[in-house]
Amino acid sequence: MQLTINGKPEELQADTIMDVLKHKDVDPHMVAVELNTQIVERDQLETTNVRAGDKIEFLFYMGGGA
């Protein structure tokens, strides 16, 4: 199915957000996920379904600064 992930169209077979994370090799503890402009709670990653045309953004936590 066609998804847009971090602004780039991708063809991917996935049923849930967790499937997408696994396919992209992203640790679910190191990222917040936005699905169609709505933040998905971490405990709902395995049960939130994705559909063709969905827009997914991964928001990575970064350390550092002064």
C-alpha positions as a Markdown table, in Angstrom:
| # | Residue | x | y | z |
|---|---|---|---|---|
| 1 | Met | 0.0 | 0.0 | 0.0 |
| 2 | Gln | 1.1 | 3.6 | -0.6 |
| 3 | Leu | 2.0 | 5.5 | 2.6 |
| 4 | Thr | 3.8 | 8.8 | 3.1 |
| 5 | Ile | 6.5 | 8.4 | 5.7 |
| 6 | Asn | 8.3 | 11.6 | 6.9 |
| 7 | Gly | 7.2 | 13.3 | 3.7 |
| 8 | Lys | 8.3 | 10.6 | 1.3 |
| 9 | Pro | 5.9 | 8.3 | -0.5 |
| 10 | Glu | 6.6 | 4.6 | 0.1 |
| 11 | Glu | 5.1 | 1.4 | -1.0 |
| 12 | Leu | 4.9 | -0.8 | 2.1 |
| 13 | Gln | 2.9 | -3.8 | 3.3 |
| 14 | Ala | 1.8 | -3.1 | 6.9 |
| 15 | Asp | -1.3 | -3.5 | 9.0 |
| 16 | Thr | -0.4 | -1.4 | 12.0 |
| 17 | Ile | 1.9 | 1.4 | 13.1 |
| 18 | Met | 4.1 | -1.1 | 14.8 |
| 19 | Asp | 4.5 | -3.0 | 11.5 |
| 20 | Val | 5.7 | 0.2 | 9.9 |
| 21 | Leu | 8.2 | 0.8 | 12.7 |
| 22 | Lys | 9.5 | -2.7 | 12.4 |
| 23 | His | 9.9 | -2.4 | 8.6 |
| 24 | Lys | 11.8 | 0.9 | 9.0 |
| 25 | Asp | 13.9 | -0.6 | 11.9 |
| 26 | Val | 12.8 | 2.1 | 14.3 |
| 27 | Asp | 12.8 | 1.5 | 18.0 |
| 28 | Pro | 9.3 | 2.4 | 19.3 |
| 29 | His | 10.8 | 3.7 | 22.5 |
| 30 | Met | 12.9 | 6.3 | 20.7 |
| 31 | Val | 10.2 | 7.9 | 18.6 |
| 32 | Ala | 6.8 | 9.6 | 18.8 |
| 33 | Val | 4.5 | 8.7 | 15.9 |
| 34 | Glu | 2.1 | 11.0 | 14.3 |
| 35 | Leu | -0.6 | 9.5 | 12.0 |
| 36 | Asn | -2.5 | 12.0 | 9.8 |
| 37 | Thr | -1.5 | 14.9 | 12.2 |
| 38 | Gln | -2.6 | 13.0 | 15.4 |
| 39 | Ile | -0.1 | 11.7 | 17.9 |
| 40 | Val | -0.5 | 7.9 | 18.5 |
| 41 | Glu | -0.1 | 6.9 | 22.1 |
| 42 | Arg | 2.8 | 4.4 | 22.6 |
| 43 | Asp | 0.4 | 1.7 | 24.0 |
| 44 | Gln | -1.7 | 1.9 | 20.8 |
| 45 | Leu | 1.1 | 1.4 | 18.3 |
| 46 | Glu | 0.3 | -2.3 | 17.9 |
| 47 | Thr | -3.5 | -1.8 | 17.5 |
| 48 | Thr | -3.6 | 1.4 | 15.4 |
| 49 | Asn | -4.2 | 0.3 | 11.8 |
| 50 | Val | -2.8 | 2.1 | 8.8 |
| 51 | Arg | -4.6 | 2.5 | 5.4 |
| 52 | Ala | -3.4 | 3.4 | 2.0 |
| 53 | Gly | -2.8 | 7.1 | 1.7 |
| 54 | Asp | -2.0 | 7.6 | 5.4 |
| 55 | Lys | 0.7 | 10.1 | 6.4 |
| 56 | Ile | 3.0 | 9.0 | 9.1 |
| 57 | Glu | 5.7 | 11.2 | 10.8 |
| 58 | Phe | 8.4 | 9.8 | 13.1 |
| 59 | Leu | 9.4 | 12.4 | 15.7 |
| 60 | Phe | 12.8 | 11.3 | 17.1 |
| 61 | Tyr | 14.0 | 12.3 | 20.6 |
| 62 | Met | 17.4 | 14.0 | 20.5 |
| 63 | Gly | 19.7 | 14.8 | 23.4 |
| 64 | Gly | 22.2 | 17.5 | 23.7 |
| 65 | Gly | 22.4 | 21.2 | 23.9 |
| 66 | Ala | 24.1 | 23.6 | 26.2 |
